[in-house]
Amino acid sequence: MIAAAAHTASPHEPPPSPPSPPPAAAAAEAPLTLDQAFALASANNREITAARLRRAIDLAGVDVARERPNPELRYEQAKETPHQALTASQPIELGGKRGRRIAL
């Protein structure tokens, strides 16, 4: 312990230099314009980023809601008569179902 104290008090070693400021602190000293501040705030704001992503998701949902139902085609074969059956169907939405689905 005495050797450690003697080592730090040695007159041959220069005193430790003060720590240099981090680069972010140096950049913070430079003044920002109002436009730069708004750009920086909107780029780093998680709520704004989430709102932008929600809008894209909502627009994709509207596109899906506008799609019409797919037609169905079925083929059945049985050992009884008639031996084969082919059925085609197309759902028809009545009562404004599609319009209400799009409006959501």
N, C-alpha and C positions, 0 to 999 in steps of 0.2 A: 504494500500500500504506500509506503514511503517512497519506493522507487517510482511508482506511478505518479505521485505528486511531484517528485523531482523532475520527472520526464516532461510534464506539462509546463513546468516553470523554467525550463531550460532557456537560457538567453540566446542560444544558437539557432533556435527554430523561430521562424516568423509567426506572428499571431494568425489564427485562422481567419480566412476572408469571410465576409458576410455572405450569406446565400444570395444567389442572383434571383431576381423575380421571375416567376414562371412566364412563359410566352403569352398566356392568356391575359395576365395582368398588364403586360406591356401593350397588348392590343386594346385593352379596355381603356387605356389612357387616351387613345386617339378619339377625337369627337366624332359622333355619328350624325349624319343628316337625318331628317325626319323620314325620308323615303327609305333610307338604309335601315332605320329602326323598325319601320313597319314590315319591311321585307324579312328582316331577321326574326321578328316576333311571329309572323305568319308561317315561316319555314320551320320554326321550332315549337309551335303550339300544337300539342297532341289533339286537342279538341277540334281545331280547324282541320287537321289532317283526317281525323275520324269522320267529320261531317262530309268532307269531300268524298271519302270512300263510301259512306252511306248513300250519297246521291247516286253514285255509279251503280251500286247494288239495287237501289230503288228503280232506276231506269231499266236495268236488266229484268227486274220483276214485271214491269209494265210490258216489256216485249214478250215475255213468256205468257202473260195474261191475254195478250192479243191473239195468240196462236189458236187456231181452230183444232178441235179434237181430231185425232187420226181415225181414219176408217178401219174397220176390222174385217178380216177375211178368215173364215174357218172352213176346214175340210174334215169331215168325219167319215169313217168307214166302219160298218158293223156287219156282223154275220147274219143279221136279220134283214128282211126286205123293208124298205129299199136299202140296198147295200152301201150306197154312197150318198153323201149329202155335202153340198157346197153352199155356204152362207156368207153373204156380204152385208155389212151394216155400216151406217154413217150416223153418228149421234147428231141430233139437231137440238140446239139449245133454244128453248122457248122462255118467254117471260122476262127477257132482258138479263138473263144470267151472265152472258158475256160482257155486256156493258157495265154491270155492277162489279164484275171481277176486275175489269180494266180500271174502273174508278177508284178502287181501293188503292 
